[in-house]
């Protein structure tokens, strides 16, 4: 956020502050981790590929809310807001897809 703000000389901290961004990413990752835990225990490890696709589609779908977001009228350069927020919607899915292969799945490796 700071790099984007400095590079384009904009300030969206009233709308999307550091605490909001950290909370949104943490909640997104926690929800995906719970989804993985639930699906793996219910259907087994063989469904991970489909679950990755579902989470990726949901990440793309979450962008719709950003496109319809109304900024305060005193915000300068509101057209730059989606350029900062949309990539952040992909941070949770990217972090899960990068970190997930490092975890062993309860000895269910034969189900792959």
WOZIQUI-V757080 format. One record per backbone hydrogen bond with DSSP energy under -1.0 kcal/mol. CO is the residue of the C=O (numbers start at 1). NH is the residue of the N-H. E is the energy in kcal/mol with one decimal. If there is no record, write none. Layout:
co nh e
CO NH E
CO NH E
//
This chain:
co nh e
1 5 -2.8
2 6 -2.6
3 7 -2.6
4 8 -2.1
5 10 -1.4
12 16 -3.3
17 21 -2.2
18 22 -2.6
19 23 -2.4
20 24 -2.5
21 25 -2.2
22 26 -2.5
23 27 -2.7
24 28 -2.3
25 29 -2.4
26 30 -2.5
27 31 -2.5
28 32 -2.1
29 33 -2.5
30 34 -2.5
31 35 -2.2
32 36 -2.7
33 37 -2.6
34 38 -2.7
35 39 -2.7
36 40 -2.9
37 41 -2.0
38 42 -1.8
39 43 -3.5
44 47 -1.2
45 48 -1.9
47 51 -2.2
48 52 -2.5
49 53 -1.7
50 54 -2.4
51 55 -2.6
52 56 -2.0
53 57 -2.4
54 58 -2.5
55 59 -1.9
56 60 -2.0
57 61 -2.5
58 62 -1.7
60 63 -1.2
61 64 -1.4
63 67 -1.7
64 68 -1.1
66 69 -1.2
72 75 -1.7
77 80 -1.8
78 81 -1.2
81 84 -1.2
81 85 -2.1
82 86 -2.4
86 89 -1.3
87 90 -1.4
90 94 -2.4
91 95 -2.6
92 96 -2.3
93 97 -2.5
94 98 -1.8
95 99 -2.4
96 100 -2.7
99 102 -1.9
100 103 -1.9
105 108 -2.4
108 111 -1.8
109 112 -1.2
//
